[in-house]
Amino acid sequence: MARTRSVLVASVLLIATIGITLYVNAGSLTPPAGPVAPTMRTLDQLSAEIAAIQAGGGIKRVIRGVIDVPKDQMEETQTFSPSVDPAKCIVTLSEPVATLAPSSVDVLFLRNGACVMSLQPSALTVRVDSSNLKSPMKVGYQIIEYN
């Protein structure tokens, strides 16, 4: 009886390990095209921007929207209106949200995140960092332009 139970537990663990190994996808190790450059701002840069906002008359406008990232894609660009001065903007993003529920146990949601790839006067490009590319994603954004 104990031997049968041990064999059953070992079998279940083996199948679970093989299943997780086959379906866990950490994403491509190939970097995106283009020059390598820092994508984040330092705390000193953010502190300077906050001081500029407070000294320069405050917030000029806030533009909000949602970017739909199609399935099997990691990057998407969306245009918006009115145009902004990217040098005087701060962008905040929500975490990506899958728009379809997983249809089977082979879809694992291990991590979700998004980052700004570029901000142009009337276009925003975001990149989704997700192990789930089998479902379309939505990323909310907020562009805060200051004087």
C-alpha positions as CSV (number, residue, x, y, z in Angstrom):
1,M,0.0,0.0,0.0
2,A,2.8,2.5,1.0
3,R,4.8,1.5,-2.1
4,T,1.8,2.1,-4.4
5,R,1.3,5.5,-2.8
6,S,5.0,6.4,-3.3
7,V,4.9,5.3,-6.9
8,L,1.7,7.4,-7.5
9,V,3.2,10.5,-5.8
10,A,6.5,10.1,-7.8
11,S,4.5,9.7,-11.0
12,V,2.4,12.9,-10.3
13,L,5.6,14.8,-9.5
14,L,7.3,13.6,-12.6
15,I,4.4,14.5,-14.9
16,A,4.0,18.0,-13.2
17,T,7.8,18.6,-13.7
18,I,7.7,17.6,-17.3
19,G,4.5,19.7,-17.9
20,I,6.0,22.8,-16.3
21,T,9.2,22.4,-18.2
22,L,7.4,22.1,-21.5
23,Y,5.1,25.0,-21.0
24,V,7.1,27.6,-19.2
25,N,8.3,30.2,-21.7
26,A,10.7,32.8,-20.4
27,G,10.6,34.7,-23.7
28,S,13.2,35.4,-26.3
29,L,16.7,36.2,-25.3
30,T,17.2,38.3,-28.5
31,P,17.3,42.0,-27.7
32,P,15.1,44.4,-29.6
33,A,16.4,46.0,-32.7
34,G,18.2,49.4,-32.4
35,P,20.9,50.8,-30.3
36,V,21.3,49.7,-26.7
37,A,20.4,52.6,-24.4
38,P,19.1,53.0,-20.8
39,T,15.3,52.9,-20.7
40,M,14.8,54.2,-17.2
41,R,15.3,57.5,-15.5
42,T,17.4,57.9,-12.4
43,L,16.0,59.2,-9.1
44,D,17.9,62.4,-9.6
45,Q,16.3,62.9,-13.0
46,L,12.8,62.3,-11.6
47,S,13.5,64.7,-8.7
48,A,14.6,67.4,-11.1
49,E,11.4,66.8,-13.2
50,I,9.2,67.0,-10.1
51,A,10.9,70.3,-9.0
52,A,10.4,71.6,-12.5
53,I,6.7,70.8,-12.4
54,Q,6.3,72.5,-9.1
55,A,8.3,75.6,-10.1
56,G,7.1,75.9,-13.7
57,G,3.4,76.3,-13.1
58,G,2.3,72.7,-12.6
59,I,0.6,70.2,-14.9
60,K,-0.5,71.3,-18.4
61,R,-2.6,68.3,-19.3
62,V,-3.2,64.6,-18.7
63,I,-3.9,62.2,-21.6
64,R,-5.2,58.8,-20.7
65,G,-5.8,55.7,-22.9
66,V,-5.5,52.0,-23.4
67,I,-3.2,50.3,-25.8
68,D,-4.3,46.9,-27.2
69,V,-1.4,44.6,-27.7
70,P,-2.4,41.8,-30.1
71,K,-1.6,38.2,-29.2
72,D,1.8,36.9,-30.1
73,Q,3.2,40.5,-30.1
74,M,5.2,42.2,-27.4
75,E,5.3,45.7,-28.7
76,E,2.6,48.1,-29.9
77,T,2.4,51.8,-30.8
78,Q,-0.7,54.0,-30.5
79,T,-1.3,57.5,-31.6
80,F,-3.1,60.0,-29.4
81,S,-4.3,63.6,-29.5
82,P,-3.5,66.4,-28.7
83,S,0.3,66.2,-29.2
84,V,2.7,66.7,-26.3
85,D,6.3,67.8,-25.7
86,P,8.0,64.5,-24.8
87,A,10.8,66.4,-22.9
88,K,8.1,67.7,-20.5
89,C,6.2,64.5,-19.9
90,I,6.0,61.7,-17.4
91,V,4.3,58.4,-18.5
92,T,2.8,55.9,-16.2
93,L,1.6,52.5,-17.3
94,S,-0.7,49.9,-15.7
95,E,0.2,46.3,-15.6
96,P,-0.8,44.4,-18.8
97,V,-4.1,42.6,-18.5
98,A,-5.0,39.5,-20.6
99,T,-8.3,40.0,-22.5
100,L,-9.0,36.3,-22.8
101,A,-9.1,33.8,-20.0
102,P,-6.7,30.8,-20.4
103,S,-8.5,28.1,-22.2
104,S,-6.4,25.3,-20.7
105,V,-3.9,24.5,-18.0
106,D,-1.0,24.9,-20.5
107,V,-1.2,28.7,-20.2
108,L,0.9,29.9,-17.2
109,F,0.9,33.5,-16.1
110,L,4.3,33.9,-14.5
111,R,5.0,37.6,-14.9
112,N,3.4,40.6,-16.3
113,G,4.9,44.0,-16.9
114,A,5.1,46.8,-19.4
115,C,7.6,49.6,-20.2
116,V,7.7,52.6,-22.4
117,M,9.8,52.1,-25.5
118,S,9.3,55.6,-26.9
119,L,7.2,58.7,-26.5
120,Q,6.8,60.9,-29.6
121,P,4.7,64.1,-29.8
122,S,1.6,62.1,-30.8
123,A,2.5,58.4,-30.4
124,L,3.4,56.1,-27.5
125,T,5.1,52.7,-27.9
126,V,4.9,50.2,-25.1
127,R,6.5,46.7,-24.7
128,V,4.8,44.0,-22.8
129,D,7.0,41.7,-20.8
130,S,4.9,38.7,-20.4
131,S,5.2,34.9,-20.5
132,N,1.6,34.8,-21.8
133,L,1.6,35.8,-25.5
134,K,-1.3,33.6,-26.3
135,S,-3.8,36.2,-25.4
136,P,-4.3,39.9,-26.4
137,M,-3.2,42.3,-23.7
138,K,-4.4,45.7,-22.7
139,V,-2.1,48.3,-21.1
140,G,-3.5,51.5,-19.6
141,Y,-1.4,54.6,-19.9
142,Q,-1.4,58.1,-18.5
143,I,0.8,60.9,-20.1
144,I,1.3,63.8,-17.7
145,E,2.6,66.9,-19.5
146,Y,3.9,69.8,-17.4
147,N,4.7,73.4,-18.1
